Amino acid sequence: MSLAAAPHGFLSPTGVEIAFLLVGLVTLGAALVTVTTRQLVHAALWLVVALGGLAVEYLLLTAEFIAWVQVLIYVGSVVVLLLFGLMLTKAPIGRSPDADSGNRWAALAVAVAAAVALVWVVADAFRTTWIDLDGPAAGTTRVTGQSLFQNWVLPFEALSVLLLAALVGAIVLSRKVKADAAASGAAAPADTPATGPASSSGEKPASSPGEKEGAR
């Protein structure tokens, strides 16, 4: 981080700043669709768009290492894990009315409060800091890797444990569903009386030649 060589402000944005704003709007729209849609698979796919937009934002901020980590870890691992969990739990492909818990307004209030707090903290921390886009890259792999694996190694490992717990939970849920389906399938033949094909179709069986002669 360093002061920009040429003074500029909000009334004279550069091309990179305009692209940053446009990509940010697309990312925000994808995030809103992710949390409002009732189709779980579509929500996961829109999450890919939102996380990919964040990766583009990191590239525009000359933080290429964070951008590729965003693509590899979140888009390539987290979203794939979510889709894997949806497939294992046999989630509905179409619209799912049960996806709405009924606490939409409470969740919206919490989300708005968290967003305001996050924006205020970031704006206050970097109020007078500008990124020199024409200078050397600030988010190089060496500097970011040292900061990540020295100062932030505990949250990094906690995220790995969280992903492992989510995978184990998806496997446990899928095995429970299969066990319930097998138990119900085994109980159904014992409760159902044995009937012949004629009684199930509602048609009378064909008469034998001996019965025809007796009728005459």
N, CA, C and O of each residue as an XYZ file, in Angstrom:
864
protein
N       0.827     -1.184      0.000
C       0.000      0.000      0.000
C       0.880      1.259      0.000
O       1.807      1.362      0.803
N       0.603      2.191     -0.871
C       1.333      3.464     -0.928
C       0.427      4.498     -1.542
O      -0.576      4.167     -2.174
N       0.789      5.769     -1.351
C      -0.001      6.842     -1.925
C       0.161      6.873     -3.427
O       1.256      6.650     -3.944
N      -0.901      7.143     -4.118
C      -0.850      7.193     -5.576
C      -0.040      8.401     -6.022
O      -0.069      9.456     -5.388
N       0.674      8.232     -7.113
C       1.518      9.317     -7.610
C       0.668     10.455     -8.165
O       0.982     11.622     -7.931
N      -0.394     10.143     -8.890
C      -1.235     11.175     -9.478
C      -2.498     11.323     -8.642
O      -3.191     10.335     -8.402
N      -2.815     12.545     -8.191
C      -4.013     12.723     -7.381
C      -5.270     12.500     -8.217
O      -5.354     12.954     -9.358
N      -6.227     11.812     -7.654
C      -7.486     11.571     -8.326
C      -8.551     11.385     -7.257
O      -8.225     11.154     -6.093
N      -9.798     11.482     -7.632
C     -10.897     11.363     -6.688
C     -12.069     10.666     -7.324
O     -11.928     10.005     -8.353
N     -13.255     10.815     -6.700
C     -14.442     10.129     -7.180
C     -14.949     10.727     -8.494
O     -15.615     10.036     -9.264
N     -14.645     11.995     -8.760
C     -15.133     12.643     -9.979
C     -14.253     12.361    -11.181
O     -14.643     12.675    -12.306
N     -13.091     11.784    -10.986
C     -12.192     11.462    -12.097
C     -11.678     10.030    -11.938
O     -10.487      9.829    -11.700
N     -12.551      9.041    -12.065
C     -12.121      7.650    -11.869
C     -11.316      7.140    -13.060
O     -11.478      7.600    -14.190
N     -10.469      6.204    -12.778
C      -9.688      5.555    -13.822
C     -10.460      4.369    -14.384
O     -11.514      3.996    -13.871
N      -9.914      3.782    -15.453
C     -10.569      2.627    -16.055
C     -10.629      1.437    -15.118
O     -11.611      0.694    -15.113
N      -9.581      1.252    -14.322
C      -9.566      0.133    -13.376
C     -10.625      0.323    -12.300
O     -11.269     -0.637    -11.877
N     -10.803      1.564    -11.859
C     -11.816      1.828    -10.830
C     -13.233      1.621    -11.372
O     -14.108      1.131    -10.658
N     -13.455      1.992    -12.622
C     -14.768      1.760    -13.231
C     -15.029      0.259    -13.358
O     -16.125     -0.212    -13.053
N     -14.023     -0.486    -13.809
C     -14.179     -1.937    -13.903
C     -14.408     -2.552    -12.522
O     -15.189     -3.493    -12.377
N     -13.725     -2.017    -11.514
C     -13.911     -2.514    -10.151
C     -15.353     -2.302     -9.692
O     -15.941     -3.182     -9.064
N     -15.918     -1.143    -10.002
C     -17.300     -0.849     -9.619
C     -18.288     -1.750    -10.356
O     -19.227     -2.262     -9.747
N     -18.089     -1.948    -11.648
C     -19.007     -2.780    -12.417
C     -18.974     -4.237    -11.948
O     -20.017     -4.869    -11.785
N     -17.777     -4.754    -11.737
C     -17.670     -6.140    -11.252
C     -18.263     -6.256     -9.855
O     -18.864     -7.277     -9.521
N     -18.100     -5.222     -9.037
C     -18.695     -5.246     -7.706
C     -20.211     -5.290     -7.744
O     -20.831     -5.973     -6.928
N     -20.820     -4.565     -8.688
C     -22.276     -4.606     -8.833
C     -22.757     -5.982     -9.265
O     -23.763     -6.482     -8.762
N     -22.029     -6.598    -10.207
C     -22.395     -7.954    -10.639
C     -22.260     -8.945     -9.481
O     -23.112     -9.814     -9.297
N     -21.190     -8.807     -8.708
C     -20.983     -9.699     -7.561
C     -22.073     -9.522     -6.517
O     -22.565    -10.501     -5.956
N     -22.451     -8.272     -6.255
C     -23.523     -8.012     -5.300
C     -24.852     -8.596     -5.777
O     -25.594     -9.177     -4.984
N     -25.158     -8.444     -7.075
C     -26.385     -9.033     -7.606
C     -26.400    -10.545     -7.497
O     -27.420    -11.135     -7.143
N     -25.261    -11.183     -7.804
C     -25.191    -12.643     -7.686
C     -25.343    -13.091     -6.239
O     -25.966    -14.118     -5.971
N     -24.781    -12.334     -5.308
C     -24.921    -12.687     -3.888
C     -26.373    -12.566     -3.436
O     -26.857    -13.401     -2.672
N     -27.071    -11.524     -3.905
C     -28.483    -11.373     -3.546
C     -29.331    -12.513     -4.105
O     -30.212    -13.027     -3.417
N     -29.070    -12.908     -5.343
C     -29.812    -14.028     -5.922
C     -29.511    -15.321     -5.165
O     -30.391    -16.169     -5.010
N     -28.274    -15.476     -4.693
C     -27.890    -16.688     -3.967
C     -28.716    -16.865     -2.705
O     -29.144    -17.978     -2.400
N     -28.945    -15.793     -1.971
C     -29.652    -15.901     -0.693
C     -31.164    -15.761     -0.840
O     -31.882    -15.972      0.137
N     -31.676    -15.416     -2.020
C     -33.116    -15.239     -2.197
C     -33.772    -16.345     -3.016
O     -34.980    -16.552     -2.900
N     -33.011    -17.059     -3.840
C     -33.612    -18.118     -4.650
C     -34.005    -19.309     -3.782
O     -33.382    -19.569     -2.753
N     -35.039    -20.027     -4.203
C     -35.504    -21.207     -3.485
C     -35.070    -22.504     -4.152
O     -35.510    -23.582     -3.750
N     -34.231    -22.419     -5.143
C     -33.670    -23.601     -5.790
C     -32.231    -23.762     -5.307
O     -31.373    -22.923     -5.582
N     -31.984    -24.840     -4.593
C     -30.697    -25.011     -3.929
C     -29.548    -25.118     -4.927
O     -28.472    -24.566     -4.698
N     -29.771    -25.818     -6.019
C     -28.707    -25.967     -7.016
C     -28.407    -24.629     -7.675
O     -27.244    -24.298     -7.908
N     -29.448    -23.857     -7.979
C     -29.227    -22.528     -8.550
C     -28.499    -21.621     -7.569
O     -27.672    -20.807     -7.979
N     -28.795    -21.750     -6.282
C     -28.091    -20.954     -5.275
C     -26.600    -21.270     -5.267
O     -25.770    -20.368     -5.154
N     -26.264    -22.548     -5.388
C     -24.851    -22.926     -5.426
C     -24.162    -22.388     -6.683
O     -23.007    -21.967     -6.623
N     -24.863    -22.400     -7.818
C     -24.267    -21.897     -9.057
C     -24.105    -20.370     -9.018
O     -23.099    -19.846     -9.495
N     -25.081    -19.660     -8.456
C     -24.931    -18.214     -8.306
C     -23.833    -17.880     -7.314
O     -23.201    -16.830     -7.425
N     -23.594    -18.754     -6.344
C     -22.476    -18.551     -5.424
C     -21.146    -18.615     -6.162
O     -20.201    -17.910     -5.806
N     -21.070    -19.458     -7.187
C     -19.859    -19.499     -8.023
C     -19.627    -18.143     -8.686
O     -18.494    -17.666     -8.741
N     -20.694    -17.520     -9.190
C     -20.568    -16.208     -9.826
C     -20.100    -15.163     -8.816
O     -19.239    -14.340     -9.127
N     -20.663    -15.194     -7.610
C     -20.282    -14.225     -6.587
C     -18.824    -14.389     -6.170
O     -18.094    -13.404     -6.058
N     -18.406    -15.613     -5.943
C     -17.017    -15.844     -5.544
C     -16.055    -15.557     -6.689
O     -14.946    -15.078     -6.454
N     -16.458    -15.842     -7.923
C     -15.622    -15.488     -9.064
C     -15.487    -13.986     -9.228
O     -14.420    -13.495     -9.598
N     -16.566    -13.245     -8.956
C     -16.474    -11.787     -8.989
C     -15.509    -11.245     -7.955
O     -14.791    -10.281     -8.221
N     -15.482    -11.859     -6.769
C     -14.509    -11.438     -5.760
C     -13.077    -11.701     -6.229
O     -12.178    -10.902     -5.966
N     -12.868    -12.813     -6.919
C     -11.533    -13.093     -7.449
C     -11.107    -12.039     -8.465
O      -9.947    -11.628     -8.480
N     -12.036    -11.597     -9.316
C     -11.715    -10.536    -10.275
C     -11.402     -9.234     -9.545
O     -10.515     -8.490     -9.963
N     -12.112     -8.955     -8.472
C     -11.830     -7.746     -7.689
C     -10.417     -7.790     -7.105
O      -9.717     -6.777     -7.099
N     -10.002     -8.946     -6.620
C      -8.645     -9.082     -6.098
C      -7.603     -8.880     -7.204
O      -6.551     -8.285     -6.967
N      -7.895     -9.371     -8.400
C      -6.973     -9.147     -9.512
C      -6.852     -7.659     -9.842
O      -5.761     -7.168    -10.132
N      -7.972     -6.952     -9.794
C      -7.931     -5.509    -10.065
C      -7.181     -4.749     -8.978
O      -6.674     -3.653     -9.221
N      -7.109     -5.320     -7.792
C      -6.357     -4.700     -6.697
C      -4.905     -5.172     -6.667
O      -4.201     -4.939     -5.685
N      -4.448     -5.840     -7.745
C      -3.079     -6.353     -7.880
C      -2.733     -7.367     -6.792
O      -1.571     -7.478     -6.400
N      -3.709     -8.096     -6.308
C      -3.468     -9.162     -5.334
C      -3.731    -10.497     -6.025
O      -4.742    -11.156     -5.786
N      -2.786    -10.876     -6.892
C      -3.029    -12.063     -7.713
C      -3.021    -13.341     -6.898
O      -3.740    -14.283     -7.232
N      -2.227    -13.398     -5.836
C      -2.185    -14.606     -5.010
C      -3.534    -14.850     -4.333
O      -4.036    -15.974     -4.343
N      -4.123    -13.803     -3.745
C      -5.421    -13.938     -3.103
C      -6.490    -14.285     -4.142
O      -7.422    -15.031     -3.842
N      -6.363    -13.755     -5.352
C      -7.347    -14.056     -6.395
C      -7.329    -15.535     -6.756
O      -8.385    -16.158     -6.870
N      -6.137    -16.102     -6.936
C      -6.071    -17.519     -7.299
C      -6.453    -18.409     -6.129
O      -7.026    -19.479     -6.334
N      -6.147    -17.988     -4.902
C      -6.614    -18.748     -3.734
C      -8.137    -18.731     -3.671
O      -8.761    -19.736     -3.330
N      -8.732    -17.585     -4.000
C     -10.190    -17.481     -4.040
C     -10.781    -18.470     -5.037
O     -11.790    -19.114     -4.750
N     -10.159    -18.594     -6.204
C     -10.664    -19.510     -7.225
C     -10.447    -20.963     -6.817
O     -11.356    -21.783     -6.945
N      -9.254    -21.288     -6.329
C      -8.929    -22.681     -6.034
C      -9.645    -23.191     -4.791
O     -10.162    -24.308     -4.785
N      -9.677    -22.378     -3.737
C     -10.241    -22.842     -2.472
C     -11.761    -22.720     -2.458
O     -12.465    -23.686     -2.167
N     -12.258    -21.536     -2.773
C     -13.696    -21.310     -2.621
C     -14.473    -21.840     -3.825
O     -15.393    -22.642     -3.662
N     -14.114    -21.401     -5.028
C     -14.846    -21.860     -6.208
C     -14.568    -23.339     -6.480
O     -15.484    -24.095     -6.803
N     -13.312    -23.750     -6.349
C     -12.952    -25.119     -6.694
C     -13.177    -26.138     -5.600
O     -13.221    -27.334     -5.884
N     -13.322    -25.703     -4.348
C     -13.460    -26.662     -3.243
C     -14.767    -26.486     -2.486
O     -15.519    -27.445     -2.314
N     -15.042    -25.269     -2.035
C     -16.223    -25.047     -1.207
C     -17.501    -25.295     -2.001
O     -18.403    -25.984     -1.524
N     -17.586    -24.739     -3.208
C     -18.801    -24.916     -4.007
C     -18.958    -26.372     -4.431
O     -20.068    -26.903     -4.430
N     -17.863    -27.015     -4.790
C     -17.935    -28.439     -5.149
C     -18.381    -29.262     -3.943
O     -19.140    -30.220     -4.096
N     -17.921    -28.901     -2.755
C     -18.354    -29.601     -1.540
C     -19.839    -29.389     -1.283
O     -20.532    -30.318     -0.867
N     -20.341    -28.168     -1.528
C     -21.774    -27.907     -1.372
C     -22.606    -28.748     -2.351
O     -23.605    -29.354     -1.964
N     -22.187    -28.779     -3.613
C     -22.903    -29.590     -4.595
C     -22.829    -31.078     -4.252
O     -23.795    -31.814     -4.452
N     -21.686    -31.516     -3.737
C     -21.527    -32.908     -3.324
C     -22.487    -33.237     -2.182
O     -23.104    -34.302     -2.163
N     -22.607    -32.297     -1.216
C     -23.557    -32.501     -0.121
C     -24.999    -32.512     -0.590
O     -25.808    -33.286     -0.079
N     -25.340    -31.656     -1.565
C     -26.697    -31.651     -2.107
C     -27.023    -32.971     -2.796
O     -28.137    -33.482     -2.673
N     -26.061    -33.516     -3.515
C     -26.305    -34.786     -4.191
C     -26.424    -35.941     -3.204
O     -27.247    -36.836     -3.397
N     -25.616    -35.930     -2.150
C     -25.672    -37.016     -1.178
C     -26.966    -36.990     -0.375
O     -27.525    -38.041     -0.063
N     -27.445    -35.797     -0.040
C     -28.688    -35.683      0.724
C     -29.927    -35.703     -0.149
O     -31.040    -35.558      0.355
N     -29.749    -35.882     -1.462
C     -30.863    -35.959     -2.406
C     -31.767    -34.730     -2.297
O     -32.985    -34.848     -2.165
N     -31.151    -33.556     -2.356
C     -31.914    -32.311     -2.292
C     -32.750    -32.151     -3.558
O     -32.346    -32.617     -4.623
N     -33.910    -31.499     -3.457
C     -34.749    -31.317     -4.651
C     -34.076    -30.419     -5.672
O     -33.414    -29.442     -5.322
N     -34.257    -30.766     -6.952
C     -33.639    -29.990     -8.017
C     -34.438    -28.719     -8.291
O     -33.853    -27.666     -8.546
N     -35.755    -28.803     -8.243
C     -36.596    -27.648     -8.542
C     -36.768    -26.737     -7.344
O     -35.929    -26.702     -6.445
N     -37.887    -25.986     -7.344
C     -38.181    -25.066     -6.264
C     -38.471    -25.836     -4.982
O     -39.163    -26.854     -4.992
N     -37.933    -25.334     -3.887
C     -38.089    -25.986     -2.596
C     -38.714    -25.004     -1.614
O     -38.006    -24.157     -1.071
N     -40.034    -25.094     -1.368
C     -40.659    -24.163     -0.407
C     -40.132    -24.326      1.007
O     -40.196    -23.385      1.797
N     -39.610    -25.506      1.346
C     -39.086    -25.723      2.693
C     -37.760    -25.020      2.934
O     -37.276    -24.991      4.065
N     -37.154    -24.445      1.874
C     -35.871    -23.765      2.063
C     -36.012    -22.459      2.830
O     -35.020    -21.943      3.346
N     -37.217    -21.913      2.916
C     -37.452    -20.675      3.646
C     -37.860    -21.027      5.074
O     -38.839    -21.742      5.287
N     -37.106    -20.523      6.052
C     -37.373    -20.843      7.456
C     -38.440    -19.965      8.082
O     -38.880    -20.250      9.196
N     -38.870    -18.913      7.410
C     -39.849    -18.020      7.984
C     -39.262    -16.859      8.765
O     -39.998    -15.965      9.180
N     -37.957    -16.853      8.973
C     -37.279    -15.771      9.697
C     -36.537    -14.855      8.727
O     -35.422    -14.413      9.004
N     -37.167    -14.578      7.591
C     -36.490    -13.803      6.554
C     -36.174    -12.388      7.023
O     -35.084    -11.882      6.759
N     -37.116    -11.737      7.720
C     -36.887    -10.352      8.133
C     -35.814    -10.270      9.210
O     -35.009     -9.339      9.212
N     -35.796    -11.226     10.117
C     -34.741    -11.233     11.133
C     -33.374    -11.461     10.500
O     -32.390    -10.827     10.880
N     -33.322    -12.378      9.527
C     -32.055    -12.620      8.835
C     -31.626    -11.398      8.038
O     -30.437    -11.086      7.973
N     -32.592    -10.698      7.424
C     -32.257     -9.490      6.671
C     -31.711     -8.401      7.590
O     -30.757     -7.710      7.233
N     -32.307     -8.245      8.766
C     -31.819     -7.232      9.711
C     -30.401     -7.543     10.173
O     -29.560     -6.648     10.260
N     -30.137     -8.813     10.470
C     -28.783     -9.208     10.890
C     -27.782     -8.996      9.753
O     -26.667     -8.531      9.992
N     -28.171     -9.335      8.510
C     -27.267     -9.167      7.370
C     -26.950     -7.689      7.122
O     -25.803     -7.334      6.854
N     -27.968     -6.833      7.213
C     -27.735     -5.395      7.003
C     -26.842     -4.834      8.095
O     -25.938     -4.049      7.810
N     -27.081     -5.224      9.344
C     -26.235     -4.741     10.444
C     -24.787     -5.203     10.271
O     -23.855     -4.431     10.493
N     -24.602     -6.468      9.874
C     -23.245     -6.980      9.667
C     -22.559     -6.276      8.503
O     -21.366     -5.982      8.569
N     -23.318     -6.001      7.425
C     -22.735     -5.310      6.274
C     -22.331     -3.880      6.630
O     -21.260     -3.424      6.230
N     -23.173     -3.174      7.374
C     -22.848     -1.799      7.784
C     -21.612     -1.787      8.679
O     -20.734     -0.941      8.511
N     -21.540     -2.722      9.628
C     -20.381     -2.787     10.513
C     -19.100     -3.097      9.734
O     -18.051     -2.511     10.000
N     -19.190     -4.023      8.768
C     -18.012     -4.385      7.986
C     -17.536     -3.223      7.118
O     -16.340     -2.938      7.052
N     -18.486     -2.549      6.449
C     -18.112     -1.405      5.615
C     -17.506     -0.287      6.460
O     -16.536      0.348      6.045
N     -18.062     -0.048      7.620
C     -17.538      1.014      8.490
C     -16.132      0.694      8.966
O     -15.270      1.574      8.991
N     -15.890     -0.555      9.344
C     -14.557     -0.943      9.830
C     -13.522     -0.830      8.721
O     -12.431     -0.305      8.938
N     -13.862     -1.324      7.524
C     -12.907     -1.278      6.415
C     -12.647      0.163      5.980
O     -11.501      0.539      5.733
N     -13.711      0.974      5.884
C     -13.534      2.369      5.479
C     -12.734      3.153      6.505
O     -11.930      4.009      6.135
N     -12.936      2.880      7.775
C     -12.179      3.583      8.809
C     -10.717      3.149      8.840
O      -9.838      3.959      9.133
N     -10.450      1.884      8.542
C      -9.073      1.394      8.573
C      -8.263      1.874      7.375
O      -7.061      2.108      7.504
N      -8.896      2.027      6.209
C      -8.178      2.415      4.991
C      -8.717      3.736      4.440
O      -8.853      3.901      3.228
N      -9.018      4.665      5.335
C      -9.614      5.924      4.902
C      -8.661      6.741      4.027
O      -9.090      7.288      3.010
N      -7.420      6.835      4.384
C      -6.445      7.674      3.668
C      -5.431      6.841      2.896
O      -4.371      7.349      2.531
N      -5.734      5.583      2.643
C      -4.792      4.695      1.962
C      -5.242      4.485      0.528
O      -6.402      4.161      0.272
N      -4.322      4.669     -0.401
C      -4.589      4.448     -1.814
C      -3.628      3.394     -2.347
O      -2.517      3.236     -1.841
N      -4.065      2.685     -3.360
C      -3.236      1.662     -3.996
C      -2.656      2.227     -5.274
O      -3.390      2.703     -6.141
N      -1.353      2.177     -5.392
C      -0.680      2.632     -6.600
C      -0.717      1.494     -7.618
O       0.092      0.568     -7.563
N      -1.666      1.578     -8.544
C      -1.818      0.511     -9.531
C      -0.700      0.493    -10.555
O      -0.485     -0.523    -11.216
N       0.020      1.610    -10.700
C       1.122      1.667    -11.657
C       2.446      1.219    -11.047
O       3.424      1.030    -11.771
N       2.492      1.048     -9.732
C       3.723      0.651     -9.060
C       3.861     -0.859     -8.975
O       3.137     -1.587     -9.654
N       4.785     -1.337     -8.147
C       4.958     -2.784     -7.987
C       3.748     -3.408     -7.315
O       3.041     -2.755     -6.546
N       3.520     -4.675     -7.613
C       2.364     -5.375     -7.056
C       2.482     -5.486     -5.547
O       3.521     -5.878     -5.017
N       1.394     -5.132     -4.860
C       1.411     -5.168     -3.395
C       1.042     -6.540     -2.847
O       1.491     -6.905     -1.761
N       0.244     -7.298     -3.567
C      -0.188     -8.600     -3.073
C       0.580     -9.741     -3.704
O      -0.022    -10.660     -4.259
N       1.900     -9.697     -3.628
C       2.714    -10.743     -4.229
C       2.557    -12.050     -3.456
O       2.084    -12.066     -2.320
N       2.962    -13.132     -4.091
C       2.813    -14.446     -3.479
C       3.673    -14.589     -2.229
O       3.240    -15.184     -1.242
N       4.870    -14.055     -2.265
C       5.788    -14.207     -1.135
C       5.278    -13.468      0.103
O       5.251    -14.030      1.198
N       4.878    -12.221     -0.071
C       4.427    -11.418      1.071
C       3.126    -11.970      1.637
O       2.972    -12.090      2.852
N       2.192    -12.305      0.754
C       0.902    -12.811      1.218
C       1.038    -14.186      1.856
O       0.377    -14.470      2.855
N       1.881    -15.040      1.296
C       2.087    -16.362      1.879
C       2.710    -16.296      3.260
O       2.312    -17.044      4.153
N       3.683    -15.413      3.450
C       4.277    -15.246      4.771
C       3.255    -14.750      5.784
O       3.223    -15.228      6.918
N       2.426    -13.801      5.388
C       1.403    -13.288      6.307
C       0.345    -14.338      6.612
O      -0.145    -14.417      7.738
N      -0.012    -15.149      5.608
C      -1.071    -16.139      5.791
C      -0.627    -17.270      6.701
O      -1.365    -17.663      7.605
N       0.569    -17.800      6.473
C       1.010    -18.972      7.208
C       1.798    -18.632      8.473
O       2.246    -19.543      9.168
N       1.977    -17.364      8.788
C       2.599    -16.970     10.043
C       1.597    -16.319     10.990
O       1.524    -16.679     12.165
N       0.824    -15.357     10.478
C      -0.094    -14.615     11.338
C      -1.509    -15.175     11.330
O      -2.242    -15.005     12.305
N      -1.910    -15.843     10.244
C      -3.288    -16.312     10.108
C      -3.357    -17.823      9.921
O      -4.275    -18.318      9.268
N      -2.412    -18.557     10.477
C      -2.388    -20.004     10.268
C      -3.525    -20.689     11.042
O      -4.069    -21.690     10.576
N      -3.888    -20.155     12.226
C      -4.958    -20.783     13.005
C      -6.319    -20.686     12.306
O      -7.004    -21.705     12.217
N      -6.754    -19.512     11.801
C      -8.019    -19.497     11.030
C      -7.956    -20.357      9.776
O      -8.963    -20.941      9.375
N      -6.782    -20.442      9.150
C      -6.637    -21.273      7.949
C      -6.879    -22.742      8.277
O      -7.568    -23.436      7.529
N      -6.326    -23.216      9.375
C      -6.538    -24.604      9.769
C      -7.962    -24.828     10.263
O      -8.523    -25.905     10.062
N      -8.561    -23.811     10.915
C      -9.954    -23.941     11.362
C     -10.899    -24.104     10.181
O     -11.874    -24.851     10.259
N     -10.610    -23.402      9.084
C     -11.416    -23.565      7.875
C     -11.297    -24.977      7.317
O     -12.285    -25.532      6.835
N     -10.117    -25.564      7.373
C      -9.940    -26.944      6.903
C     -10.759    -27.921      7.740
O     -11.375    -28.839      7.200
N     -10.767    -27.724      9.060
C     -11.563    -28.590      9.941
C     -13.053    -28.418      9.657
O     -13.809    -29.388      9.683
N     -13.475    -27.177      9.383
C     -14.886    -26.924      9.076
C     -15.310    -27.650      7.798
O     -16.390    -28.240      7.750
N     -14.472    -27.610      6.768
C     -14.791    -28.316      5.523
C     -14.855    -29.822      5.746
O     -15.718    -30.494      5.183
N     -13.945    -30.359      6.565
C     -13.967    -31.785      6.860
C     -15.236    -32.173      7.618
O     -15.828    -33.217      7.345
N     -15.655    -31.331      8.572
C     -16.880    -31.615      9.318
C     -18.101    -31.588      8.405
O     -19.006    -32.407      8.559
N     -18.134    -30.651      7.452
C     -19.252    -30.594      6.515
C     -19.300    -31.838      5.637
O     -20.385    -32.350      5.362
N     -18.162    -32.329      5.197
C     -18.122    -33.538      4.371
C     -18.580    -34.755      5.154
O     -19.356    -35.562      4.642
N     -18.113    -34.900      6.388
C     -18.528    -36.033      7.224
C     -20.026    -35.962      7.513
O     -20.705    -36.989      7.503
N     -20.550    -34.759      7.772
C     -21.979    -34.606      8.017
C     -22.815    -34.995      6.816
O     -23.861    -35.626      6.971
N     -22.376    -34.631      5.619
C     -23.109    -35.019      4.409
C     -23.122    -36.533      4.229
O     -24.137    -37.094      3.817
N     -22.010    -37.201      4.530
C     -21.953    -38.660      4.399
C     -22.872    -39.329      5.414
O     -23.553    -40.301      5.088
N     -22.895    -38.810      6.651
C     -23.752    -39.389      7.690
C     -25.226    -39.230      7.323
O     -26.010    -40.163      7.499
N     -25.611    -38.054      6.812
C     -27.001    -37.839      6.414
C     -27.405    -38.753      5.267
O     -28.516    -39.284      5.262
N     -26.518    -38.943      4.294
C     -26.847    -39.820      3.172
C     -26.996    -41.267      3.619
O     -27.878    -41.967      3.122
N     -26.167    -41.734      4.535
C     -26.284    -43.116      5.013
C     -27.574    -43.309      5.808
O     -28.181    -44.378      5.736
N     -28.005    -42.296      6.566
C     -29.250    -42.402      7.315
C     -30.449    -42.484      6.379
O     -31.372    -43.262      6.621
N     -30.443    -41.695      5.321
C     -31.534    -41.747      4.354
C     -31.593    -43.115      3.683
O     -32.682    -43.658      3.494
N     -30.447    -43.682      3.321
C     -30.431    -45.001      2.699
C     -30.922    -46.075      3.662
O     -31.625    -46.999      3.251
N     -30.558    -45.964      4.948
C     -31.006    -46.962      5.928
C     -32.509    -46.885      6.137
O     -33.164    -47.923      6.235
N     -33.073    -45.690      6.207
C     -34.523    -45.546      6.356
C     -35.266    -46.089      5.134
O     -36.309    -46.729      5.269
N     -34.719    -45.829      3.936
C     -35.356    -46.332      2.722
C     -35.319    -47.861      2.675
O     -36.288    -48.489      2.248
N     -34.214    -48.463      3.109
C     -34.112    -49.926      3.111
C     -35.065    -50.537      4.131
O     -35.665    -51.581      3.872
N     -35.211    -49.888      5.305
C     -36.119    -50.420      6.319
C     -37.572    -50.343      5.867
O     -38.342    -51.278      6.087
N     -37.950    -49.231      5.236
C     -39.329    -49.115      4.741
C     -39.594    -50.075      3.597
O     -40.708    -50.586      3.478
N     -38.608    -50.337      2.753
C     -38.780    -51.283      1.659
C     -38.909    -52.711      2.141
O     -39.619    -53.511      1.532
N     -38.223    -53.043      3.240
C     -38.330    -54.400      3.780
C     -39.635    -54.616      4.521
O     -40.134    -55.741      4.564
N     -40.209    -53.558      5.113
C     -41.463    -53.695      5.860
C     -42.678    -53.714      4.949
O     -43.714    -54.251      5.340
N     -42.596    -53.158      3.766
C     -43.746    -53.064      2.871
C     -44.239    -54.441      2.408
O     -45.450    -54.651      2.470
N     -43.417    -55.402      1.949
C     -43.951    -56.705      1.505
C     -44.601    -57.489      2.622
O     -45.532    -58.253      2.366
N     -44.134    -57.325      3.887
C     -44.714    -58.096      4.979
C     -46.122    -57.632      5.318
O     -46.946    -58.439      5.750
N     -46.415    -56.357      5.132
C     -47.730    -55.804      5.451
C     -48.722    -55.931      4.307
O     -49.924    -55.798      4.534
N     -48.268    -56.181      3.095
C     -49.143    -56.228      1.928
C     -49.610    -57.651      1.695
O     -48.766    -58.540      1.581
N     -50.942    -57.926      1.617
C     -51.412    -59.297      1.351
C     -51.063    -59.739     -0.060
O     -51.020    -58.937     -0.994
N     -50.818    -61.017     -0.186
C     -50.445    -61.563     -1.492
C     -51.676    -61.644     -2.367
O     -52.685    -62.222     -1.964
N     -51.614    -61.099     -3.508
C     -52.719    -61.120     -4.482
C     -52.180    -61.557     -5.819
O     -51.021    -61.315     -6.154
N     -53.022    -62.192     -6.564
C     -52.624    -62.648     -7.878
C     -52.715    -61.560     -8.896
O     -53.242    -60.485     -8.611
N     -52.216    -61.808    -10.077
C     -52.264    -60.790    -11.106
C     -53.669    -60.468    -11.552
O     -53.942    -59.347    -11.980
N     -54.575    -61.445    -11.457
C     -55.937    -61.187    -11.910
C     -56.659    -60.245    -10.972
O     -57.360    -59.342    -11.427
N     -56.496    -60.443     -9.619
C     -57.184    -59.594     -8.661
C     -56.642    -58.190     -8.681
O     -57.398    -57.242     -8.469
N     -55.336    -58.016     -8.934
C     -54.770    -56.676     -8.964
C     -55.232    -55.897    -10.175
O     -55.342    -54.673    -10.102
N     -55.507    -56.561    -11.289
C     -55.942    -55.856    -12.482
C     -57.447    -55.667    -12.546
O     -57.939    -54.864    -13.339
N     -58.186    -56.402    -11.714
C     -59.638    -56.251    -11.702
C     -60.338    -57.071    -12.762
O     -61.547    -56.919    -12.933
N     -59.643    -57.933    -13.483
C     -60.233    -58.747    -14.538
C     -60.433    -60.174    -14.033
O     -59.671    -60.656    -13.194
N     -61.457    -60.842    -14.546
C     -61.712    -62.220    -14.181
C     -60.763    -63.133    -14.915
O     -60.437    -62.880    -16.074
N     -60.304    -64.207    -14.258
C     -59.410    -65.140    -14.954
C     -60.153    -65.891    -16.054
O     -61.370    -66.071    -16.004
N     -59.402    -66.310    -17.018
C     -60.005    -67.031    -18.147
C     -60.508    -68.395    -17.687
O     -59.872    -69.056    -16.866
N     -61.649    -68.808    -18.218
C     -62.243    -70.101    -17.837
C     -61.506    -71.223    -18.538
O     -61.062    -71.082    -19.677
N     -61.384    -72.337    -17.841
C     -60.724    -73.501    -18.421
C     -61.715    -74.261    -19.306
O     -62.919    -74.043    -19.170
N     -61.266    -75.141    -20.205
C     -62.195    -75.908    -21.073
C     -63.154    -76.776    -20.289
O     -64.296    -76.946    -20.717
N     -62.733    -77.352    -19.120
C     -63.623    -78.175    -18.316
C     -64.780    -77.388    -17.742
O     -65.908    -77.877    -17.687
N     -64.504    -76.180    -17.317
C     -65.570    -75.331    -16.759
C     -66.581    -74.947    -17.844
O     -67.776    -74.834    -17.570
N     -66.100    -74.747    -19.076
C     -67.011    -74.427    -20.172
C     -67.964    -75.589    -20.461
O     -69.148    -75.367    -20.717
N     -67.438    -76.872    -20.420
C     -68.272    -78.035    -20.692
C     -69.333    -78.188    -19.593
O     -70.487    -78.513    -19.874
N     -68.916    -77.941    -18.306
C     -69.884    -78.060    -17.216
C     -70.980    -77.024    -17.322
O     -72.119    -77.275    -16.927
N     -70.651    -75.885    -17.843
C     -71.656    -74.840    -17.980
C     -72.664    -75.204    -19.037
O     -73.837    -74.852    -18.914
N     -72.237    -75.905    -20.084
C     -73.186    -76.342    -21.094
C     -74.127    -77.396    -20.563
O     -74.995    -77.873    -21.293
